[in-house]
Amino acid sequence: PNHPQQQSIQWYTFERSNTYTSMMNDYNTYIANSGDINALAMFVADNPFIVEPMFHLAMFFFSMGENERGIELIKRILWVLEHASLSTLMYPQDYKYKSKNTNTNTGAG
């Protein structure tokens, strides 16, 4: 049976810009399958808003037991995705209320 709340659910996707697509092509061509963790770390440092390599680096840290470093990258990924979203997607019902009362002085992780 259809639940009333399920009928109002909408899905959104991110569309990559040409620049983002170009950076991901470089990543996939030169770094993703190289096994070079240093190259991955340098790519993430040089491209702090490209989320897929950040996720791969976070997974590496988790696999090495460096959970705090992995969590910091996951927080950064969430920050990037949140800021890439339209504010109205974050709080569709009460956007004006939320935007006036949201503390914007918090850091990104």
C-alpha positions as CSV (number, residue, x, y, z in Angstrom):
1,P,0.0,0.0,0.0
2,N,1.1,3.5,-0.7
3,H,1.9,5.5,2.4
4,P,1.0,9.2,2.2
5,Q,4.5,10.3,2.9
6,Q,6.0,8.1,0.2
7,Q,3.9,9.8,-2.4
8,S,5.6,13.1,-1.8
9,I,9.2,11.8,-2.0
10,Q,11.2,13.2,-4.9
11,W,14.7,12.2,-6.1
12,Y,17.3,14.7,-7.2
13,T,20.6,14.1,-8.9
14,F,23.7,16.2,-9.3
15,E,24.8,17.0,-12.8
16,R,28.5,17.4,-13.3
17,S,29.9,20.6,-14.8
18,N,32.3,20.3,-17.7
19,T,35.2,21.1,-15.4
20,Y,34.2,18.4,-12.9
21,T,33.8,15.9,-15.7
22,S,37.2,16.8,-17.0
23,M,38.8,16.4,-13.5
24,M,37.1,13.0,-13.1
25,N,38.3,11.9,-16.5
26,D,41.9,12.8,-15.4
27,Y,41.4,11.0,-12.1
28,N,40.0,7.8,-13.8
29,T,42.7,7.9,-16.5
30,Y,45.8,8.5,-14.4
31,I,45.1,7.7,-10.7
32,A,42.1,5.6,-10.0
33,N,43.6,2.3,-11.1
34,S,47.2,3.0,-10.4
35,G,47.3,1.8,-6.8
36,D,49.4,4.9,-6.0
37,I,48.0,6.2,-2.7
38,N,50.3,9.2,-2.7
39,A,49.0,10.2,-6.2
40,L,45.5,9.9,-4.8
41,A,46.3,12.0,-1.8
42,M,47.9,14.7,-4.0
43,F,44.9,14.7,-6.3
44,V,42.5,15.2,-3.3
45,A,44.7,18.0,-2.0
46,D,44.8,19.7,-5.4
47,N,41.1,19.1,-6.0
48,P,39.3,19.5,-2.7
49,F,35.8,19.6,-4.2
50,I,35.9,16.4,-6.3
51,V,34.1,13.9,-4.1
52,E,34.8,10.5,-5.6
53,P,38.5,10.6,-5.0
54,M,37.9,11.9,-1.5
55,F,35.7,8.9,-0.9
56,H,38.3,6.5,-2.1
57,L,40.9,8.1,0.1
58,A,38.5,7.9,3.1
59,M,38.0,4.2,2.4
60,F,41.8,3.8,2.4
61,F,42.1,5.5,5.8
62,F,39.3,3.3,7.2
63,S,41.0,0.1,5.8
64,M,44.3,1.2,7.6
65,G,42.5,1.8,10.9
66,E,42.8,5.6,10.6
67,N,39.2,6.2,11.2
68,E,39.5,9.8,12.3
69,R,41.1,10.8,9.0
70,G,38.5,8.9,7.1
71,I,35.7,10.5,9.0
72,E,37.1,14.0,8.3
73,L,37.1,13.2,4.6
74,I,33.5,11.9,4.8
75,K,32.5,15.2,6.6
76,R,34.2,17.2,3.8
77,I,32.3,15.2,1.2
78,L,29.0,15.9,2.9
79,W,29.9,19.6,3.2
80,V,30.7,19.7,-0.6
81,L,27.4,18.0,-1.5
82,E,25.4,20.1,0.9
83,H,26.9,23.3,-0.6
84,A,26.4,22.1,-4.1
85,S,22.7,21.7,-3.4
86,L,20.1,24.4,-3.8
87,S,19.1,25.6,-0.3
88,T,15.4,24.9,-1.2
89,L,16.2,21.2,-1.6
90,M,17.6,21.1,1.9
91,Y,14.6,22.6,3.6
92,P,11.7,22.7,1.1
93,Q,8.9,23.3,3.6
94,D,10.4,25.9,5.8
95,Y,13.4,27.3,3.9
96,K,13.0,30.9,5.1
97,Y,12.7,29.7,8.7
98,K,15.7,27.5,8.5
99,S,17.9,29.9,6.6
100,K,17.3,32.7,9.2
101,N,18.0,30.4,12.1
102,T,20.9,28.3,10.8
103,N,24.2,29.0,12.4
104,T,26.6,29.7,9.6
105,N,29.7,30.1,11.8
106,T,30.4,26.4,12.1
107,G,33.4,25.0,10.3
108,A,33.4,22.3,7.6
109,G,35.0,19.7,9.7
